[in-house]
């Protein structure tokens, strides 16, 4: 039988993150998570803004927890 018990960190990991997660779910803000995910995917703030249909300044504010 497969052990289906998972740690909370495993929910946030991808196959490439098998050794460690890129953020601590207990100690990070939305901005930290957004910036970490963006950087992990190799995107710039401009690229992410275009993909989401928002202004680059919006991404900057989100990552700095200003809005």
LINDANOR-V487973 format. One record per residue. N is the residue number from 1. PSI is psi in degrees with one decimal (none if undefined). OMEGA is omega in whole degrees, -180 to 180 (NA if undefined). D_LAST is the distance of its C-alpha to the last C-alpha in whole Angstrom. Layout:
BEGIN
N/PSI/OMEGA/D_LAST
N/PSI/OMEGA/D_LAST
END
This chain:
BEGIN
1/137.5/-180/46
2/131.7/178/43
3/116.3/-176/41
4/8.2/177/38
5/133.4/-179/36
6/147.4/173/33
7/160.0/-179/31
8/-29.4/179/27
9/-31.3/-178/26
10/-26.4/178/28
11/-21.1/-176/26
12/2.2/-176/24
13/151.6/172/26
14/175.8/180/28
15/-35.4/-179/31
16/-13.3/-180/31
17/23.4/-172/29
18/-26.2/-179/32
19/-31.7/180/32
20/154.9/176/29
21/163.2/-178/25
22/0.6/173/23
23/158.4/177/20
24/112.8/-175/21
25/-17.5/180/20
26/-16.4/-171/20
27/13.2/-178/19
28/156.9/177/16
29/171.3/175/12
30/-42.2/-180/10
31/-41.4/178/9
32/-42.9/-179/13
33/-42.9/179/14
34/-48.2/-180/13
35/-41.8/180/14
36/-42.8/179/17
37/-41.4/179/18
38/-47.1/-180/18
39/-39.9/179/20
40/-29.4/179/22
41/-3.9/177/23
42/21.5/-178/23
43/151.2/172/21
44/168.2/176/19
45/-38.0/180/16
46/-44.8/180/18
47/-42.7/179/19
48/-41.0/179/17
49/-45.1/179/15
50/-40.8/-179/18
51/-35.3/-179/19
52/-11.5/-180/16
53/33.4/178/17
54/169.5/178/13
55/150.8/178/13
56/-36.7/179/13
57/-33.1/178/11
58/-44.7/178/8
59/-44.7/180/9
60/-44.7/179/9
61/-41.6/178/6
62/-45.4/-177/6
63/-25.9/179/9
64/10.1/179/8
65/41.9/180/6
66/-11.1/176/4
67/none/NA/0
END
